[in-house]
Amino acid sequence: MGRGTFARTKKLREASVTTKPHISIERAVLFTEAYKKWEGSVEMPVLRALSFKHFMENRTLCINDGELIVGEKGDSAQGAPTYPEICCHTIEDMNVMNDRDIVDFSVTEEDKRIQEEIIIPFWEKRQTRRKIVNAMSPEWRRAYEAGMFTEFMEQRAPGHTVCGDIIYRKGFADLKKDIETEIANLDFLNDREAYDKKADLEAMAIACDAMIVYGKRYAELARKMAAETTDEQRKKDLLLIAENCDVVPEHAPKTFHQAIQMYWFVHVGITTELNTWDAFSPGRLDQHLNPFYERDVEEGRLTREGAQELLECMWVKFNNQPAPPKVGITLKESGTYADFVNLNTGGIRPDGQDGVNEVSYIILDVMDEMKLIQPSSNVQISRKTPQKFLKRACEISRKGWGQPAFYNTEAIIQELLNAGKTIEDARLGGTSGCVETGCFGKEAYVLTGYMNLPKILELTLNNGFDKYTGKQVGLETGDPRDFKTYEELFEAYKKQLHYMVDVKVRGNAIIEKICAEHMPCPLMSSIVDDCIAKGKDYQRGGARYNTRYIQGVGIGTITDSLSAIKYNVYDNEKFSMDTLLKAMEANFEGYEAELNMVKNKTPKYGNDDDYADDIMKEVFNLYHGEVTGRPTVNGGEYRVDMLPTTCHVYFGEVMGASPNGRLAEKPVSEGISPEKGGDTNGPTAVIKSCAKMDHLITGGTLLNQRFAPSVVQGEEGLDNMANLIRAYFNMDGHHIQFNVFDKNVLLAAQKNPDEYKDLIVRVAGYSDHFNNLSRALQDEIIGRTEQSF
């Protein structure tokens, strides 16, 4: 099918991609009104719920011309609400958002006036961002400012969950009845937490009311608009929207159209309740929707084309929602408009059988047709997945705009089992955000920040001193010139890493308490198992499973750096540690011979060379052992995953040259991908190296591969792609994704961006418009090794 199969969605798509993102101040105003009215008179969970309900009762409703799915996160399409209770932007922040060259948001003078006169005076001292920063230790601040790690909660709230099937089985009236039953059964005589449970449950009930009101308001608006239009087809559409909103979200959906609208209302609710950023995804959308699809087709209500048109309308809704505006370091760790919705398609069913169905193929067609950066669509490939489905996904991927990504179902399930989940719950799980694994609808799996693994080596080589900030950031582990063996150096690296993880986790413990106390999320709690049954908010450990991730970044850079030291300084004595340190200090200027040795004559990760790959395994196992299994304050456990978003660019900016020849301020390696230019033995050597990492003890790993279009063209190219994926997954690889482009096209796009406005590339766990990337990130993508079979 070519673009424009449906005139409706062609028009909606055009409006979505040409509308400039803007700040929508309405949420901030309405939440401020609610806090002024109720703060201090009710418990915090109830205050949060009343504020959310006040917002849903009074917010601007928006039905865009021609659409069949309704609801926007802001006041209109591409409107980004602000969350002053989490991060209260200064006027300078708002000027920067408006004026910056990329990822900018229109901010009106009226918005700035409201921010200055109403929002800042009330929220400046209340915001959790200030509470967090004020509560952190001097050690934490030094490490954070040096770029040793980032902190997700600095400008957002914990979230990062995925919808299960509850919203397709129950409406919010049903959920409210479940909540009221739990309230009635509270035992104030024997349960010391009964009072806290009552507040959490009452808040969840209010959040359910808020969603019901929201749906009713849309039904009313659609009928009003139907009465006013003279276009008979639009009148019919609007009355259908009204009928759907009479049912959802108050009641469980009955039709395919209602099921999509139900999810969309919940998505808007969750992402306006709190800024959870890479937050809320529809999980196994094909499996959730297929029963509705089959019933509607059988009963004559729906055709395959009608289902595709509705899904295309849904794709536009996702693309209409820019990520909440970020500033400072948080913008650097994720410099994108994308809100990281990750759709899972395929995989297996709860009974262990192949999960691919007719809706799975329709979703692939929608993905191919719409070519939008959101939602970020993936396919789960299991050993039972039909080759036809895998090849259709590869066919779309080789078109070069970065979707879909490919995930290994068996690896995901084993990762969840290894983390203590039941087989039943593991089969219902998958990935979200970039690559992170969790049990859909049952788990709070919160990303807490990125860890700069190569910079920990930089500290080690400078006796804990950070040249970027001019401060002692790490431990004094000794002058590296005095280390007689590689093992001594690695022992010092171990101590620095242990110290840095301690600093990060100590800070996280405080942050988790602050978020639990000040940022309850009653709506999200009402749809995540077992928050209602426990009478406990999602932020307080109410979900069935609670996991916290610290993401490791730069495994390729740290591996090649240690390999360069071991191979050249200790094993072969090509040059001394003193010479290497001086070369790095000089950014290798005047040290061309040493640069040539470390870049071109040293074993590197990504070539199926055990010399380098064994170092990778040692670093990975060390990092995994330092983080995994540590307890969180709200009853969960820490795990690791290996992904960067755009943080590998920021982490490189705060570093000098590395022992592997990476120059000062250049990006470090992304995900578990090899260092740029280091992998010279082809894609099969890359996947063999990557598979030596134990993916099954992580919560997700990210591997990027780049091909020229000519390499994957024709039936043979398609088979090669599919076979590469199968081979990697047979070795327990977690994830692989592809950039397929001609390098000259990207170079031309840098020179003439206006001629390449629609150019999309794969960045990390998401795709983005090439023009919306920083120059450093553009260069990093262009510089990735071009593979061929």
Secondary structure, DSSP 4 states (H G I P E B T S, - for coil): --TTSSHHHHHHHHHHHHSPPEEE-HHHHHHHHHHHHHTTTS-HHHHHHHHHHHHHHHSPP---TT-SS---SSSSTTEEE--TTT----HHHHHHHHH-SSS--B--HHHHHHIIIIIHHHHTTT-HHHHHHHHS-HHHHHHHHTTSB--GGGSS-S--EE--SHHHH--HHHHHHHHHHHHHT--TTT-TTHHHHHHHHHHHHHHHHHHHHHHHHHHHHHHHHHHH---HHHHHHHHHHHHHHHHTTTS---SHHHHHHHHHHHHHHHHHHS--SS-EE--BHHHHHHHHHHHHHHTTS--HHHHHHHHHHHHHHHHT-PPPP--HHHHHHT-SS----EEEEESB-TTSSB---HHHHHHHHHHHHH--SSSEEEEEE-TTS-HHHHHHHHHHHTTTT---EEEEHHHHHHHHHHTT--HHHHHT-EEETTTEEE-TTTEEEEEEEEEEHHHHHHHHTTTTEETTTTEE-S-----GGG--SHHHHHHHHHHHHHHHHHHHHHHHHHHHHHHHHH---HHHHHHSTTHHHHT--GGGT-SSEEEEEEEEE-HHHHHHHHHHHIIIIIIS-SS-HHHHHHHHHTTTTT-HHHHHHHHHSS--TTSS-HHHHHHHHHHHHHHHHHHTTPBPTTS-EEEEEB--TTHHHHHHHT----TTSPPTT-----TTPPPTTT--S-HHHHHHHHTTS-GGGSS-B--EEEE-GGGG-HHHHHHHHHHHHHHHHHTT--EEEEEE--HHHHHHHHH-GGGGTT-EEE-SSSEEEGGGS-HHHHHHHHTSPEE--
